[in-house]
Every structure is written in C-alpha cells, then in structure tokens.
Amino acid sequence: MRIAPFLSIPLALATSGCISTAATIVKAPFQVAGKAIDWTTTSQDEADRNYGRKMRKQEAKEGRERKQAAERCRKHPDDTDACRYSGYRAGY
C-alpha cells in the first residue's frame, strides 16, 4: 500500500513536533542538573575577577592609610609615632 505524496508531507511535519517535544522532555533533567552545578561552582574567570576586586579594595585602603599617615606626620613632625608608617603590604 502506497501513501499518497500529498499526505506524506503533513504526516512528517506532524511527527516532527512530537519528536522535538520528546527530545526536550528527555534533555530537561540534564539541563537542570548542569545549571545547578554552574550555580554551585566558581569558574576560574569568576575567581580571578573576585581576587582582582579584593586586591583593588585592599590597595585603596592602604592608599588611604598612607595618605592619613603623611597628613599626621605633616601636622606633627616632632611626634615619632605620627610619622611611623609600616608601609605597603600587598595581600594583608
């Protein structure tokens, strides 16, 4: 028995939607698991970005401390404690 050519095209289009839906349903648990892993782990790019942000904040803080120490030393040049500054210590 032969299917008429004009019926085979609509039949193919109708089943392609079912196949697509079935594939989506099968892939869904794996996509959810992959998204959960992405949320719980930190990529190297994120780690580098976070480290850079931390270092910039630390450098800004040390710059403010240096400026305050210089100001205290300028106002009270005879006070040895005011002119003492431990210096730049990266990463502390």
Backbone as XML, in Angstrom:
<?xml version="1.0"?>
<chain id="A" units="angstrom">
  <residue number="1" name="MET">
    <atom name="N" x="0.827" y="-1.160" z="0.000"/>
    <atom name="CA" x="0.000" y="0.000" z="0.000"/>
    <atom name="C" x="0.883" y="1.238" z="0.000"/>
  </residue>
  <residue number="2" name="ARG">
    <atom name="N" x="0.517" y="2.138" z="-0.821"/>
    <atom name="CA" x="1.333" y="3.319" z="-1.043"/>
    <atom name="C" x="0.623" y="4.539" z="-0.495"/>
  </residue>
  <residue number="3" name="ILE">
    <atom name="N" x="1.398" y="5.405" z="0.285"/>
    <atom name="CA" x="0.830" y="6.643" z="0.815"/>
    <atom name="C" x="0.955" y="7.701" z="-0.264"/>
  </residue>
  <residue number="4" name="ALA">
    <atom name="N" x="-0.079" y="8.410" z="-0.441"/>
    <atom name="CA" x="-0.073" y="9.452" z="-1.455"/>
    <atom name="C" x="0.956" y="10.512" z="-1.072"/>
  </residue>
  <residue number="5" name="PRO">
    <atom name="N" x="1.724" y="11.037" z="-2.029"/>
    <atom name="CA" x="2.764" y="12.028" z="-1.739"/>
    <atom name="C" x="2.218" y="13.270" z="-1.055"/>
  </residue>
  <residue number="6" name="PHE">
    <atom name="N" x="1.036" y="13.664" z="-1.337"/>
    <atom name="CA" x="0.494" y="14.867" z="-0.696"/>
    <atom name="C" x="0.134" y="14.626" z="0.765"/>
  </residue>
  <residue number="7" name="LEU">
    <atom name="N" x="0.013" y="13.394" z="1.205"/>
    <atom name="CA" x="-0.251" y="13.087" z="2.603"/>
    <atom name="C" x="1.034" y="12.873" z="3.407"/>
  </residue>
  <residue number="8" name="SER">
    <atom name="N" x="2.119" y="12.522" z="2.757"/>
    <atom name="CA" x="3.367" y="12.231" z="3.470"/>
    <atom name="C" x="4.005" y="13.487" z="4.062"/>
  </residue>
  <residue number="9" name="ILE">
    <atom name="N" x="3.877" y="14.624" z="3.422"/>
    <atom name="CA" x="4.471" y="15.865" z="3.930"/>
    <atom name="C" x="3.778" y="16.321" z="5.212"/>
  </residue>
  <residue number="10" name="PRO">
    <atom name="N" x="2.452" y="16.404" z="5.288"/>
    <atom name="CA" x="1.813" y="16.784" z="6.552"/>
    <atom name="C" x="2.084" y="15.771" z="7.670"/>
  </residue>
  <residue number="11" name="LEU">
    <atom name="N" x="2.162" y="14.490" z="7.304"/>
    <atom name="CA" x="2.452" y="13.469" z="8.306"/>
    <atom name="C" x="3.847" y="13.669" z="8.890"/>
  </residue>
  <residue number="12" name="ALA">
    <atom name="N" x="4.827" y="13.977" z="8.054"/>
    <atom name="CA" x="6.195" y="14.225" z="8.518"/>
    <atom name="C" x="6.251" y="15.471" z="9.403"/>
  </residue>
  <residue number="13" name="LEU">
    <atom name="N" x="5.548" y="16.500" z="9.048"/>
    <atom name="CA" x="5.531" y="17.720" z="9.846"/>
    <atom name="C" x="4.859" y="17.491" z="11.193"/>
  </residue>
  <residue number="14" name="ALA">
    <atom name="N" x="3.832" y="16.707" z="11.217"/>
    <atom name="CA" x="3.113" y="16.438" z="12.462"/>
    <atom name="C" x="3.969" y="15.621" z="13.425"/>
  </residue>
  <residue number="15" name="THR">
    <atom name="N" x="4.705" y="14.663" z="12.939"/>
    <atom name="CA" x="5.529" y="13.834" z="13.827"/>
    <atom name="C" x="6.805" y="14.547" z="14.251"/>
  </residue>
  <residue number="16" name="SER">
    <atom name="N" x="7.273" y="15.512" z="13.499"/>
    <atom name="CA" x="8.494" y="16.226" z="13.892"/>
    <atom name="C" x="8.270" y="17.020" z="15.179"/>
  </residue>
  <residue number="17" name="GLY">
    <atom name="N" x="7.092" y="17.541" z="15.381"/>
    <atom name="CA" x="6.768" y="18.244" z="16.623"/>
    <atom name="C" x="6.778" y="17.311" z="17.812"/>
  </residue>
  <residue number="18" name="CYS">
    <atom name="N" x="6.285" y="16.107" z="17.630"/>
    <atom name="CA" x="6.281" y="15.115" z="18.718"/>
    <atom name="C" x="7.707" y="14.710" z="19.080"/>
  </residue>
  <residue number="19" name="ILE">
    <atom name="N" x="8.531" y="14.535" z="18.068"/>
    <atom name="CA" x="9.930" y="14.150" z="18.307"/>
    <atom name="C" x="10.657" y="15.277" z="19.021"/>
  </residue>
  <residue number="20" name="SER">
    <atom name="N" x="10.412" y="16.495" z="18.620"/>
    <atom name="CA" x="11.047" y="17.651" z="19.264"/>
    <atom name="C" x="10.625" y="17.760" z="20.718"/>
  </residue>
  <residue number="21" name="THR">
    <atom name="N" x="9.355" y="17.562" z="20.997"/>
    <atom name="CA" x="8.851" y="17.626" z="22.371"/>
    <atom name="C" x="9.441" y="16.510" z="23.219"/>
  </residue>
  <residue number="22" name="ALA">
    <atom name="N" x="9.521" y="15.323" z="22.651"/>
    <atom name="CA" x="10.097" y="14.189" z="23.379"/>
    <atom name="C" x="11.568" y="14.452" z="23.689"/>
  </residue>
  <residue number="23" name="ALA">
    <atom name="N" x="12.299" y="15.001" z="22.746"/>
    <atom name="CA" x="13.710" y="15.309" z="22.973"/>
    <atom name="C" x="13.856" y="16.359" z="24.064"/>
  </residue>
  <residue number="24" name="THR">
    <atom name="N" x="12.986" y="17.347" z="24.086"/>
    <atom name="CA" x="13.029" y="18.384" z="25.116"/>
    <atom name="C" x="12.771" y="17.788" z="26.493"/>
  </residue>
  <residue number="25" name="ILE">
    <atom name="N" x="11.810" y="16.878" z="26.580"/>
    <atom name="CA" x="11.485" y="16.244" z="27.861"/>
    <atom name="C" x="12.647" y="15.389" z="28.348"/>
  </residue>
  <residue number="26" name="VAL">
    <atom name="N" x="13.307" y="14.683" z="27.446"/>
    <atom name="CA" x="14.435" y="13.830" z="27.826"/>
    <atom name="C" x="15.625" y="14.678" z="28.265"/>
  </residue>
  <residue number="27" name="LYS">
    <atom name="N" x="15.869" y="15.805" z="27.618"/>
    <atom name="CA" x="17.031" y="16.644" z="27.943"/>
    <atom name="C" x="16.838" y="17.488" z="29.195"/>
  </residue>
  <residue number="28" name="ALA">
    <atom name="N" x="15.623" y="17.743" z="29.605"/>
    <atom name="CA" x="15.338" y="18.667" z="30.706"/>
    <atom name="C" x="16.062" y="18.321" z="32.011"/>
  </residue>
  <residue number="29" name="PRO">
    <atom name="N" x="16.053" y="17.073" z="32.499"/>
    <atom name="CA" x="16.744" y="16.791" z="33.764"/>
    <atom name="C" x="18.244" y="17.060" z="33.697"/>
  </residue>
  <residue number="30" name="PHE">
    <atom name="N" x="18.848" y="16.777" z="32.551"/>
    <atom name="CA" x="20.280" y="17.013" z="32.401"/>
    <atom name="C" x="20.591" y="18.509" z="32.380"/>
  </residue>
  <residue number="31" name="GLN">
    <atom name="N" x="19.728" y="19.286" z="31.751"/>
    <atom name="CA" x="19.925" y="20.732" z="31.726"/>
    <atom name="C" x="19.767" y="21.333" z="33.118"/>
  </residue>
  <residue number="32" name="VAL">
    <atom name="N" x="18.803" y="20.839" z="33.881"/>
    <atom name="CA" x="18.598" y="21.331" z="35.248"/>
    <atom name="C" x="19.809" y="20.994" z="36.107"/>
  </residue>
  <residue number="33" name="ALA">
    <atom name="N" x="20.312" y="19.764" z="35.985"/>
    <atom name="CA" x="21.489" y="19.353" z="36.763"/>
    <atom name="C" x="22.704" y="20.197" z="36.381"/>
  </residue>
  <residue number="34" name="GLY">
    <atom name="N" x="22.878" y="20.458" z="35.109"/>
    <atom name="CA" x="24.004" y="21.289" z="34.664"/>
    <atom name="C" x="23.909" y="22.711" z="35.197"/>
  </residue>
  <residue number="35" name="LYS">
    <atom name="N" x="22.710" y="23.263" z="35.228"/>
    <atom name="CA" x="22.511" y="24.622" z="35.741"/>
    <atom name="C" x="22.802" y="24.674" z="37.236"/>
  </residue>
  <residue number="36" name="ALA">
    <atom name="N" x="22.394" y="23.632" z="37.968"/>
    <atom name="CA" x="22.653" y="23.585" z="39.411"/>
    <atom name="C" x="24.150" y="23.523" z="39.683"/>
  </residue>
  <residue number="37" name="ILE">
    <atom name="N" x="24.876" y="22.770" z="38.894"/>
    <atom name="CA" x="26.333" y="22.685" z="39.066"/>
    <atom name="C" x="26.965" y="24.031" z="38.756"/>
  </residue>
  <residue number="38" name="ASP">
    <atom name="N" x="26.491" y="24.717" z="37.729"/>
    <atom name="CA" x="27.020" y="26.044" z="37.398"/>
    <atom name="C" x="26.801" y="27.028" z="38.542"/>
  </residue>
  <residue number="39" name="TRP">
    <atom name="N" x="25.668" y="26.931" z="39.212"/>
    <atom name="CA" x="25.369" y="27.851" z="40.316"/>
    <atom name="C" x="26.225" y="27.577" z="41.547"/>
  </residue>
  <residue number="40" name="THR">
    <atom name="N" x="26.605" y="26.314" z="41.757"/>
    <atom name="CA" x="27.325" y="25.955" z="42.983"/>
    <atom name="C" x="28.833" y="26.054" z="42.840"/>
  </residue>
  <residue number="41" name="THR">
    <atom name="N" x="29.348" y="26.118" z="41.649"/>
    <atom name="CA" x="30.803" y="26.177" z="41.463"/>
    <atom name="C" x="31.220" y="27.559" z="40.984"/>
  </residue>
  <residue number="42" name="THR">
    <atom name="N" x="32.475" y="27.865" z="41.206"/>
    <atom name="CA" x="33.043" y="29.139" z="40.764"/>
    <atom name="C" x="34.017" y="28.864" z="39.627"/>
  </residue>
  <residue number="43" name="SER">
    <atom name="N" x="33.813" y="29.525" z="38.512"/>
    <atom name="CA" x="34.720" y="29.332" z="37.386"/>
    <atom name="C" x="36.014" y="30.092" z="37.643"/>
  </residue>
  <residue number="44" name="GLN">
    <atom name="N" x="37.020" y="29.799" z="36.855"/>
    <atom name="CA" x="38.305" y="30.475" z="37.015"/>
    <atom name="C" x="38.174" y="31.963" z="36.727"/>
  </residue>
  <residue number="45" name="ASP">
    <atom name="N" x="37.348" y="32.327" z="35.756"/>
    <atom name="CA" x="37.120" y="33.745" z="35.458"/>
    <atom name="C" x="36.502" y="34.471" z="36.651"/>
  </residue>
  <residue number="46" name="GLU">
    <atom name="N" x="35.516" y="33.827" z="37.281"/>
    <atom name="CA" x="34.887" y="34.441" z="38.451"/>
    <atom name="C" x="35.877" y="34.567" z="39.598"/>
  </residue>
  <residue number="47" name="ALA">
    <atom name="N" x="36.697" y="33.540" z="39.795"/>
    <atom name="CA" x="37.690" y="33.582" z="40.870"/>
    <atom name="C" x="38.702" y="34.700" z="40.616"/>
  </residue>
  <residue number="48" name="ASP">
    <atom name="N" x="39.156" y="34.847" z="39.374"/>
    <atom name="CA" x="40.099" y="35.918" z="39.036"/>
    <atom name="C" x="39.469" y="37.293" z="39.246"/>
  </residue>
  <residue number="49" name="ARG">
    <atom name="N" x="38.224" y="37.433" z="38.829"/>
    <atom name="CA" x="37.530" y="38.708" z="38.985"/>
    <atom name="C" x="37.355" y="39.058" z="40.462"/>
  </residue>
  <residue number="50" name="ASN">
    <atom name="N" x="36.981" y="38.063" z="41.268"/>
    <atom name="CA" x="36.812" y="38.302" z="42.704"/>
    <atom name="C" x="38.140" y="38.642" z="43.364"/>
  </residue>
  <residue number="51" name="TYR">
    <atom name="N" x="39.221" y="37.971" z="42.973"/>
    <atom name="CA" x="40.537" y="38.253" z="43.544"/>
    <atom name="C" x="40.984" y="39.665" z="43.167"/>
  </residue>
  <residue number="52" name="GLY">
    <atom name="N" x="40.774" y="40.047" z="41.913"/>
    <atom name="CA" x="41.137" y="41.393" z="41.477"/>
    <atom name="C" x="40.363" y="42.457" z="42.233"/>
  </residue>
  <residue number="53" name="ARG">
    <atom name="N" x="39.072" y="42.229" z="42.453"/>
    <atom name="CA" x="38.258" y="43.173" z="43.217"/>
    <atom name="C" x="38.786" y="43.297" z="44.643"/>
  </residue>
  <residue number="54" name="LYS">
    <atom name="N" x="39.130" y="42.168" z="45.248"/>
    <atom name="CA" x="39.651" y="42.167" z="46.616"/>
    <atom name="C" x="40.967" y="42.946" z="46.692"/>
  </residue>
  <residue number="55" name="MET">
    <atom name="N" x="41.846" y="42.745" z="45.730"/>
    <atom name="CA" x="43.142" y="43.438" z="45.741"/>
    <atom name="C" x="42.968" y="44.945" z="45.520"/>
  </residue>
  <residue number="56" name="ARG">
    <atom name="N" x="42.052" y="45.336" z="44.641"/>
    <atom name="CA" x="41.812" y="46.771" z="44.418"/>
    <atom name="C" x="41.283" y="47.436" z="45.677"/>
  </residue>
  <residue number="57" name="LYS">
    <atom name="N" x="40.387" y="46.759" z="46.392"/>
    <atom name="CA" x="39.870" y="47.319" z="47.650"/>
    <atom name="C" x="40.988" y="47.439" z="48.678"/>
  </residue>
  <residue number="58" name="GLN">
    <atom name="N" x="41.852" y="46.419" z="48.751"/>
    <atom name="CA" x="42.956" y="46.442" z="49.703"/>
    <atom name="C" x="43.931" y="47.568" z="49.366"/>
  </residue>
  <residue number="59" name="GLU">
    <atom name="N" x="44.252" y="47.738" z="48.096"/>
    <atom name="CA" x="45.165" y="48.809" z="47.690"/>
    <atom name="C" x="44.568" y="50.179" z="47.981"/>
  </residue>
  <residue number="60" name="ALA">
    <atom name="N" x="43.265" y="50.337" z="47.771"/>
    <atom name="CA" x="42.610" y="51.614" z="48.067"/>
    <atom name="C" x="42.671" y="51.905" z="49.564"/>
  </residue>
  <residue number="61" name="LYS">
    <atom name="N" x="42.442" y="50.887" z="50.379"/>
    <atom name="CA" x="42.515" y="51.053" z="51.825"/>
    <atom name="C" x="43.923" y="51.439" z="52.264"/>
  </residue>
  <residue number="62" name="GLU">
    <atom name="N" x="44.918" y="50.773" z="51.710"/>
    <atom name="CA" x="46.308" y="51.087" z="52.062"/>
    <atom name="C" x="46.698" y="52.476" z="51.587"/>
  </residue>
  <residue number="63" name="GLY">
    <atom name="N" x="46.176" y="52.899" z="50.446"/>
    <atom name="CA" x="46.436" y="54.250" z="49.960"/>
    <atom name="C" x="45.858" y="55.297" z="50.903"/>
  </residue>
  <residue number="64" name="ARG">
    <atom name="N" x="44.641" y="55.047" z="51.403"/>
    <atom name="CA" x="44.042" y="55.977" z="52.368"/>
    <atom name="C" x="44.862" y="56.028" z="53.657"/>
  </residue>
  <residue number="65" name="GLU">
    <atom name="N" x="45.321" y="54.863" z="54.118"/>
    <atom name="CA" x="46.142" y="54.822" z="55.333"/>
    <atom name="C" x="47.451" y="55.585" z="55.140"/>
  </residue>
  <residue number="66" name="ARG">
    <atom name="N" x="48.082" y="55.412" z="53.973"/>
    <atom name="CA" x="49.325" y="56.133" z="53.674"/>
    <atom name="C" x="49.097" y="57.633" z="53.667"/>
  </residue>
  <residue number="67" name="LYS">
    <atom name="N" x="47.993" y="58.046" z="53.070"/>
    <atom name="CA" x="47.666" y="59.472" z="52.998"/>
    <atom name="C" x="47.419" y="60.037" z="54.393"/>
  </residue>
  <residue number="68" name="GLN">
    <atom name="N" x="46.689" y="59.292" z="55.228"/>
    <atom name="CA" x="46.428" y="59.738" z="56.596"/>
    <atom name="C" x="47.722" y="59.812" z="57.406"/>
  </residue>
  <residue number="69" name="ALA">
    <atom name="N" x="48.611" y="58.840" z="57.216"/>
    <atom name="CA" x="49.887" y="58.851" z="57.934"/>
    <atom name="C" x="50.734" y="60.053" z="57.508"/>
  </residue>
  <residue number="70" name="ALA">
    <atom name="N" x="50.747" y="60.348" z="56.224"/>
    <atom name="CA" x="51.512" y="61.503" z="55.739"/>
    <atom name="C" x="50.927" y="62.802" z="56.301"/>
  </residue>
  <residue number="71" name="GLU">
    <atom name="N" x="49.611" y="62.881" z="56.382"/>
    <atom name="CA" x="48.955" y="64.073" z="56.927"/>
    <atom name="C" x="49.293" y="64.245" z="58.420"/>
  </residue>
  <residue number="72" name="ARG">
    <atom name="N" x="49.244" y="63.151" z="59.174"/>
    <atom name="CA" x="49.601" y="63.215" z="60.597"/>
    <atom name="C" x="51.063" y="63.638" z="60.776"/>
  </residue>
  <residue number="73" name="CYS">
    <atom name="N" x="51.934" y="63.113" z="59.949"/>
    <atom name="CA" x="53.354" y="63.459" z="60.042"/>
    <atom name="C" x="53.584" y="64.930" z="59.683"/>
  </residue>
  <residue number="74" name="ARG">
    <atom name="N" x="52.829" y="65.425" z="58.701"/>
    <atom name="CA" x="52.976" y="66.827" z="58.303"/>
    <atom name="C" x="52.489" y="67.749" z="59.414"/>
  </residue>
  <residue number="75" name="LYS">
    <atom name="N" x="51.397" y="67.372" z="60.101"/>
    <atom name="CA" x="50.845" y="68.215" z="61.160"/>
    <atom name="C" x="51.685" y="68.152" z="62.432"/>
  </residue>
  <residue number="76" name="HIS">
    <atom name="N" x="52.268" y="66.986" z="62.711"/>
    <atom name="CA" x="53.050" y="66.798" z="63.943"/>
    <atom name="C" x="54.410" y="66.190" z="63.604"/>
  </residue>
  <residue number="77" name="PRO">
    <atom name="N" x="55.323" y="66.981" z="63.038"/>
    <atom name="CA" x="56.611" y="66.423" z="62.604"/>
    <atom name="C" x="57.498" y="65.965" z="63.775"/>
  </residue>
  <residue number="78" name="ASP">
    <atom name="N" x="57.284" y="66.461" z="64.981"/>
    <atom name="CA" x="58.117" y="66.071" z="66.110"/>
    <atom name="C" x="57.673" y="64.754" z="66.744"/>
  </residue>
  <residue number="79" name="ASP">
    <atom name="N" x="56.445" y="64.365" z="66.494"/>
    <atom name="CA" x="55.908" y="63.129" z="67.072"/>
    <atom name="C" x="56.374" y="61.937" z="66.227"/>
  </residue>
  <residue number="80" name="THR">
    <atom name="N" x="57.227" y="61.090" z="66.824"/>
    <atom name="CA" x="57.764" y="59.958" z="66.065"/>
    <atom name="C" x="56.692" y="58.913" z="65.765"/>
  </residue>
  <residue number="81" name="ASP">
    <atom name="N" x="55.696" y="58.783" z="66.638"/>
    <atom name="CA" x="54.621" y="57.819" z="66.385"/>
    <atom name="C" x="53.751" y="58.255" z="65.207"/>
  </residue>
  <residue number="82" name="ALA">
    <atom name="N" x="53.554" y="59.556" z="65.051"/>
    <atom name="CA" x="52.727" y="60.055" z="63.954"/>
    <atom name="C" x="53.422" y="59.853" z="62.610"/>
  </residue>
  <residue number="83" name="CYS">
    <atom name="N" x="54.742" y="59.877" z="62.599"/>
    <atom name="CA" x="55.489" y="59.739" z="61.339"/>
    <atom name="C" x="55.860" y="58.287" z="61.038"/>
  </residue>
  <residue number="84" name="ARG">
    <atom name="N" x="55.436" y="57.368" z="61.860"/>
    <atom name="CA" x="55.760" y="55.956" z="61.622"/>
    <atom name="C" x="54.649" y="55.347" z="60.773"/>
  </residue>
  <residue number="85" name="TYR">
    <atom name="N" x="55.051" y="54.752" z="59.668"/>
    <atom name="CA" x="54.113" y="54.047" z="58.799"/>
    <atom name="C" x="54.757" y="52.737" z="58.413"/>
  </residue>
  <residue number="86" name="SER">
    <atom name="N" x="54.048" y="51.647" z="58.580"/>
    <atom name="CA" x="54.642" y="50.321" z="58.338"/>
    <atom name="C" x="54.844" y="50.022" z="56.869"/>
  </residue>
  <residue number="87" name="GLY">
    <atom name="N" x="54.196" y="50.772" z="56.006"/>
    <atom name="CA" x="54.414" y="50.606" z="54.579"/>
    <atom name="C" x="53.376" y="49.750" z="53.906"/>
  </residue>
  <residue number="88" name="TYR">
    <atom name="N" x="53.541" y="49.606" z="52.631"/>
    <atom name="CA" x="52.606" y="48.858" z="51.793"/>
    <atom name="C" x="52.832" y="47.368" z="51.977"/>
  </residue>
  <residue number="89" name="ARG">
    <atom name="N" x="51.762" y="46.654" z="52.258"/>
    <atom name="CA" x="51.840" y="45.196" z="52.405"/>
    <atom name="C" x="50.732" y="44.598" z="51.568"/>
  </residue>
  <residue number="90" name="ALA">
    <atom name="N" x="51.054" y="44.166" z="50.374"/>
    <atom name="CA" x="50.031" y="43.626" z="49.481"/>
    <atom name="C" x="49.475" y="42.323" z="50.016"/>
  </residue>
  <residue number="91" name="GLY">
    <atom name="N" x="48.165" y="42.213" z="49.966"/>
    <atom name="CA" x="47.505" y="40.972" z="50.328"/>
    <atom name="C" x="47.208" y="40.801" z="51.796"/>
  </residue>
  <residue number="92" name="TYR">
    <atom name="N" x="47.483" y="41.779" z="52.619"/>
    <atom name="CA" x="47.192" y="41.649" z="54.054"/>
    <atom name="C" x="45.968" y="42.425" z="54.418"/>
  </residue>
</chain>
